[in-house]
Amino acid sequence: MQVFFGSDSIWRRQKLQDETLPFRGGKIRFNHGSASFTPESEPALQSILLELQRDDSLVLLVKAYADSTEANAKQLSESRARFVVKSLVICRVL
């Protein structure tokens, strides 16, 4: 990994990672059995939106998961991923 000191772009990307990478840890949450976001997801979503608007060279990989207790978990996880993309499109980012 290369680190470039004094680069605002590197700092912003690190900040975005710190705020949103815990996707895996649950920064963006969905209502149980649904593809809709919980209100607690708003700060992470806003961070993603701002950075995508600021830096159009970023590439976004969207993954979403469903709990095994949720009906149709595979379809639900796909619906959640599509919902994330649709939300970004609506916000005119993608």
C-alpha positions, 0 to 999 in steps of 0.5 A: 500500500502506498501512502501519499502525505498531504493528499486530500483525496486520500484523506477523504477516501480513508474517511469514507472507508472508516465511515462506511466499510463496516457495511460488513459490520452493519453501518447500513441496515435494512428493516427485517424482511425488507429492502428498505433502510433503517433510519440509522443507515442515513449517516453512512448513506449520506457519506457515500453519496457525498463522496461519489458526487465529489469523486466520479472516479470511484468505483462502487461495489454493492453487496447486500445480505439477508439474515437466514431467519428472513424469508427468501434470503437470497432474493431479499439480499439481491433486492437490497443490493438493487435498492441501494443502487436505485437509491443512488440513481435517484440521488443522481449519483450513478 
